[in-house]
Amino acid sequence: MYAEKQAEEAIVSNFNGTDRDGEEVEKLGEEDQSIFSVKSLLWHGGSVWDAWFSCASNQVAQVLLTLPYSFSQLGMVSGIVFQVFYGLVGSWTAYLISVLYIEYRSRKEKEGVNFKNHVIQWFEVLDGLLGPYWKAAGLAFNCTFLLFGSVIQLIACASNIYYINDHLDKRTWTYIFGACCATTVFIPSFHNYRIWSFLGLGMTTYTAWYLTIAAVIHGQVENVQHTAPAKLVLYFTGATNILYTFGGHAVTVEIMHAMWKPQKFKYIYLIATLYVFTLTIPSASAVYWAFGDQLLNHSNAFSLLPKDRWRDAAVILMLIHQFITFGFACTPLYFVWEKVIGMHDTKSICLRALVRLPVVIPIWFLAIIFPFFGPINSAVGALLVSFTVYIIPALAHMLTYRTTSARQNAAEKPPSFMPSWTVMYVINIFIVGWVLVVGFGFGGWASMSNFIKQVDTFGLFAKCYQCKPPVGQPPHPAPQATVHN
């Protein structure tokens, strides 16, 4: 523990040092790992690979199971195009966030600020670069998004386990998995997700290729129909779910801060996204090809695939991965809460775990109120992700470097493939305009219309959302926003 702590302190003190200093820091980390090899392998990470696994693992979790549902709303071509488009846009804004983090940290450390025992977060970057109003906006959007991101993971756990064991309803499973996910309070920081990130990505890789192969082997159902896009409300709901899919970089700053050399993060998210494409595009395409419009009333792809040991294995692996993703989404909330109550620099893991528990309670409660697996993704994407990881980073980057002196003294210059600052501004303005109109505007209208239909049909606190009704009881009528004409 002391050697690991010494390495972390060296990282903080040498952030603005030369490349040679950085190499010495990395060597120090490697030496510590050799001393505590088993512990470091499982628990203490900070390399480029750790960051890549964290980004890729966090980016595609339960949403993998809802993308076929989105394809049934968008159609095959639009589904693939939107995945590629939002994947690239998300990679760009993740790059902007990393640049702003480096700018903020460089400025502060030149002023003599020491970040020992302090995890830098996105709202603090906004505060340091643009002032308190931006801090308030970043804090509000980021925390609310991460709160509902955690809620979605709990809902997904209950939805998935039901396909293995339907003796308990989904609400009861939500109670159980809420208690299980509360154990993430014992994971101190993103340094300690090394083995979890690696395993999580392996689990989603298995699940993605299971969905692809199982759908192809199953073949198309009788009289399969592919009528999408049929309605504007469906079209923009599906598009917004994909916007949500590639908006997983709300924890970018925390992942960077956990790295030994944060300057190397710049293109990690893009490379992670390219790998994620190999999981999301084949699986969503294959399942939509096989089941077509049936997916409009089955937001979880598991519900249409035959029950066998391969599907059960995929369900179990996704459950474990959702526990990991819950921790990813909740850890920044833990940090914020610790800072609010003055416990962020506490070294006792047990004490920190105890003070973090109040964060889990509202998440648990909201997952029970809104169990709408699938539609809730689109609503969160339109109302929160649009601003948190697309609009705010693009605006913040433009305002931070609006003056000539700021651009000349920038800690990070435009990438080598970018001819000028002007092109960066053009890209940022396009992203702000597109996401504001299409993501927040049309997407907000469509996703909230769909969400309200789910509430009208199933009600709040639904005991078992989209479950098969007991024998002799008529099924719920399909919500109008999720069926085609």
Salt bridges, closest charged atoms under 4 A:
GLU4 OE1 - HIS44 ND1 3.83
GLU8 OE2 - HIS44 NE2 3.69
GLU8 OE2 - HIS191 NE2 3.99
GLU9 OE2 - LYS116 NZ 3.45
GLU24 OE2 - ARG20 NE 3.74
GLU26 OE1 - LYS264 NZ 3.85
ASP50 OD2 - ARG194 NH2 2.66
GLU103 OE2 - ARG107 NE 2.82
GLU109 OE2 - ARG105 NE 2.97
GLU111 OE1 - LYS108 NZ 3.85
GLU124 OE2 - HIS118 NE2 2.94
GLU124 OE1 - LYS339 NZ 3.09
ASP293 OD2 - HIS484 NE2 3.42
ASP312 OD1 - LYS307 NZ 3.25
GLU338 OE1 - HIS344 ND1 2.94
GLU338 OE1 - ARG352 NH2 2.90
GLU338 OE2 - ARG356 NE 2.58
GLU412 OE1 - LYS266 NZ 3.21
